[in-house]
Amino acid sequence: MPRLLDAAELERQLAGLPGWHGSSEMIRSAYTFPDFLTGIQAVGAAANEAEELNHHPDIDIRWRTVSFALSTHDSGGVTQLDIELAHRIHDSCTQVGGTTATG
């Protein structure tokens, strides 16, 4: 089972993830895309990354904005696996023109 990140480690890790925020229980971000179909393309790319890691985000799609929430449920909070997937999601979203909606 992955180890939970402590508050200091989580803060340090989130500093390297533009637009991501949260607590020891869950991290979140939202991305805005030029149009709905580009957002769906980003969701597909993020889903491929999630499958590769066998770690799946909560995803909410609202027109041009896609929100992601990550937590390692078996561990009871945020682990390094969530940070790794967040980086991959960020890369997938920005590669197709997504910008962070939260900052």
C-alpha positions in Angstrom: 0.0 0.0 0.0 1.4 3.4 -0.9 2.5 5.7 1.9 0.5 8.8 2.7 2.3 12.1 2.1 2.7 14.3 5.2 1.6 17.9 5.1 5.0 19.3 4.4 5.7 16.8 1.6 2.3 17.4 0.0 2.9 21.2 0.1 6.3 20.8 -1.6 4.9 18.5 -4.2 1.9 20.7 -5.0 4.3 23.7 -5.5 5.5 21.9 -8.6 2.0 21.3 -10.0 0.5 24.5 -11.5 -3.2 24.8 -10.6 -3.3 21.8 -8.3 -4.4 22.3 -4.7 -5.9 20.2 -1.9 -5.4 18.5 1.5 -3.9 15.3 2.7 -7.3 13.7 1.8 -7.5 14.7 -1.9 -5.9 16.9 -4.5 -7.8 18.7 -7.3 -7.4 20.8 -10.4 -9.5 22.0 -13.3 -8.5 22.8 -16.9 -10.2 25.0 -19.4 -10.0 24.0 -23.1 -10.6 25.9 -26.3 -13.7 23.8 -27.0 -15.7 20.8 -25.7 -14.1 18.3 -28.0 -10.6 19.3 -27.0 -11.6 18.8 -23.3 -12.8 15.3 -24.2 -9.6 14.6 -26.0 -7.7 15.5 -22.8 -9.9 13.2 -20.8 -9.1 10.4 -23.1 -5.3 11.1 -22.7 -5.7 11.3 -19.0 -7.6 8.0 -18.9 -4.8 6.3 -20.8 -2.3 7.6 -18.2 -4.6 6.4 -15.4 -4.9 2.9 -16.9 -1.1 2.7 -17.2 -0.7 3.5 -13.5 -3.8 1.5 -12.5 -4.9 4.6 -10.6 -8.1 6.4 -11.6 -9.2 10.0 -11.0 -12.6 11.4 -10.4 -13.4 13.4 -13.5 -16.1 16.1 -13.9 -16.8 17.5 -17.4 -18.6 20.9 -17.7 -18.6 22.3 -21.3 -15.0 23.4 -21.8 -13.9 22.8 -18.2 -12.7 19.4 -16.9 -12.0 18.9 -13.2 -9.9 16.1 -11.8 -9.7 14.9 -8.2 -7.1 12.4 -6.9 -6.8 10.3 -3.8 -5.4 6.8 -3.0 -8.5 5.3 -1.4 -6.8 2.2 -0.1 -4.3 4.4 1.7 -6.8 6.9 3.0 -5.4 10.0 1.3 -2.8 11.5 -1.0 0.2 9.4 -1.9 3.1 9.7 -4.4 0.9 7.8 -6.9 -1.6 10.8 -6.9 1.3 13.2 -7.5 2.6 11.1 -10.4 -0.9 11.0 -12.0 -1.4 14.7 -11.4 1.8 15.4 -13.4 0.7 13.2 -16.2 -2.8 14.7 -16.3 -1.3 18.2 -16.3 1.0 17.3 -19.2 -1.9 15.6 -21.1 -4.1 18.7 -20.7 -1.6 21.3 -21.5 -0.4 19.5 -24.6 -3.8 20.0 -26.2 -4.1 23.6 -25.2 -5.7 23.3 -21.7 -5.0 26.0 -19.1 -5.5 25.6 -15.4 -8.9 27.0 -14.5 -7.8 27.4 -10.8 -4.7 29.5 -11.3 
